[in-house]
């Protein structure tokens, strides 16, 4: 009869670390403006979870903590990717709605070069940008 019970604690400490990073990553993924932090914690959870899972499988130890950390890290990373896609898509659609206004504003911008002498009689060239505003 084969004994399939866990025989060691290999990978459990890294599994706990992965689980903690995964939980922090998932929580940070739902807070606006914390996407980069969530990605960082998500990637760390994936890395530590994969290492812990590999160690646990080699030593016939429990794989529940490493799997939980790995899954939470993947979930945090996916949530952030979805939030970024929604954010970029909404900004892109707004830009497309107002592309004529943006084009008119960019066309009305003029760059002027002013050449002058400063107080030490050194030639200075200043670039100034002016934007003409039209009122409807």
N, C-alpha and C positions, 0 to 999 in steps of 0.2 A: 504494500500500500504506500502511495506517494504522499509525502507531507508537503502541502502547499501553503502552510501558514508562514507568515512573515518571520524571517529568521534574524533580521538585523534592522538597524535604524538608518541604514545608508540612504542618503538623499533627503532625510526628513528636515534637517536644519535649513538646507537650501530650499526645500519645499515650503517651509514656513515663510522664508524671506520672499519667495515668489508669490505666495498668497498675500502677504502684506502689501507688496508692490502692486499686485493686481487689484486689490481692494482700493488702494489710494488712486490708482489709475482710473478705475471705473468711476469713482466719486468725482475726480477732477475732470473727467470727460464731460460731465453734465453741468459744469460751472463755466459760464461764458468767459472767454479770454484766458482759460487755463489749458487750452488744447495742447500746447507744447509740453507742458508739465505732464499731462496725461499720456502723451506719446512716449515721453521718457520713461515714466513708470511702467507703461505697458510693455515697452521693449525690454526693460530690465526684468519684468515678470516672465516674459517669454524666455529670455536667456537662462535665468535661474531655474525656471520650471523645467526647461528641456534638459539642463545639466542634472538636476535632481531626479528627473524621471529616468534618465539614462543610468545614473548610479543605483537607483532603487531597483531597476529591472536586472542589473548585473548581480546584485546581492540578494535577490528574491525578497525584497522588502516591500512595504506598503507603498502604493503609488497614488494614493488618494490626494495627499497634500500637493505633490508636484503637479498632478493633473489639474487640480483646482486653480493653482497659481497660474499655470499655463493657459487655461481657458479664460481666466479673468484678464490676463495680459492681452490675449487676442481680442477679447471683447472691448477692452479699453481702446486699443489701437483702431479697431473697426469703427467704434463710435466716433472717434476723433476724425477719421477719414470721412465719415458720413457728414459730420458737422462742417468740415472744410468744404466738401462738395456743395452742400446747401448754401453756405455763405458765398462761395465764389460764383455759384450759379445765380444767386439773387442779385449780386453786384453786376454780373454780366448782363442779366436781363434788364436791369435799370439803365445800364450804359447803352444798351441797344434801343431802349425806349426814348432816350434823350440824345441820340447820336447827332441829330441835326443841330441841336443847341451847342453841343460840345464842339462840333466842327466849326460853327460860326465863331465861337469863343476863341478857338485856336487860330482861325484865319485872321481874326482881328488883332492878335498879339503881334507887336512889332518890336524888333530889336534895334536899338539905336546905339551907335558908337560915338562917344564923346572923347575927343582928343584935347588934352589941356596940359598946361605946365603947372607943376605944383610949386610950393614956395622955395624949393631948392633948385628950380629950373630943370627938373627932370621930366621928360616926356611921360605922361600917364595916359593910358587908354582905359576908359570906363565903359562897360557894357551895361545898358539899362534896358529893362523890358517894360513895355507899357501895354496895357490891355484896355481897349476901348469898350466901354459898356454902352449898350443901347437900351433905352427904356421903351417898353411897349405901351 
